[in-house]
Amino acid sequence: MPTKSVVVGSAVGLHARPAAIIAEAAGGLGAPVAINGVDASSSLMIMTLGAGHGATVEVSSDDQAALDTIAALVEQDLDA
């Protein structure tokens, strides 16, 4: 499965609001996407990662467009 290493851009890390935005986007892509091995369409699972600002995470998916979409969201400051 293709993966991409990305740095968490949100100032609060992958906490409630950024996790919800990512999960909503992942759920609408029609392809499974994982962040550090957990389902990216679940905000609760994303928050359990405890990934803070500046942490490096692995985004993976068999669908390159889905992978790129979620990787781009992880890199943004979604809590701004």
C-alpha positions in Angstrom: 0.0 0.0 0.0 1.5 3.4 -1.0 2.4 5.7 1.9 3.4 9.2 2.4 5.2 10.8 5.4 3.7 14.1 6.4 4.1 16.6 9.2 1.1 17.6 11.3 0.4 21.2 10.6 -2.4 22.0 13.0 -1.3 23.9 16.0 -3.3 21.6 18.3 -2.2 18.5 16.5 -4.7 15.9 15.4 -7.2 16.8 18.1 -11.0 17.2 17.9 -11.6 19.8 15.1 -8.7 18.8 12.8 -9.6 15.1 13.3 -13.2 15.7 12.5 -12.3 17.6 9.3 -10.0 14.9 8.1 -12.4 12.1 9.0 -15.3 13.8 7.1 -13.1 14.2 4.0 -11.8 10.6 4.2 -15.3 9.2 4.6 -16.3 10.9 1.4 -13.4 9.7 -0.8 -14.7 6.2 -1.5 -11.4 4.6 -0.7 -9.9 3.4 2.6 -7.3 5.7 4.0 -5.2 5.2 7.1 -3.1 7.4 9.3 -0.4 5.5 11.2 -2.5 2.4 10.6 -5.8 3.7 11.9 -8.9 4.4 9.9 -8.8 8.0 8.7 -12.6 8.2 8.4 -12.9 7.9 12.2 -12.1 11.1 14.1 -11.9 9.1 17.4 -9.3 6.8 16.0 -7.3 9.8 14.6 -7.4 11.4 18.1 -6.1 8.2 19.7 -2.8 8.7 17.8 -1.9 11.6 20.0 -0.1 13.2 17.1 0.9 16.8 18.1 2.0 19.7 16.0 5.1 18.9 14.1 4.8 15.1 14.5 5.4 13.0 11.5 2.7 10.5 10.5 2.3 8.0 7.7 -0.8 8.4 5.5 -1.6 5.3 3.4 -4.1 4.3 0.8 -4.3 2.2 -2.4 -5.9 5.2 -4.0 -3.3 7.8 -4.8 -5.8 10.7 -5.1 -7.3 9.8 -1.7 -3.8 9.5 -0.1 -2.8 12.9 -1.5 -6.0 14.6 -0.3 -5.7 13.4 3.3 -2.0 14.0 3.4 -2.6 17.6 2.3 -5.2 18.1 5.0 -2.9 16.7 7.7 -0.2 19.2 6.7 -2.6 22.2 7.0 -3.4 24.1 10.1 -7.1 23.0 10.3 -7.6 24.7 13.7 -6.9 28.2 12.4 
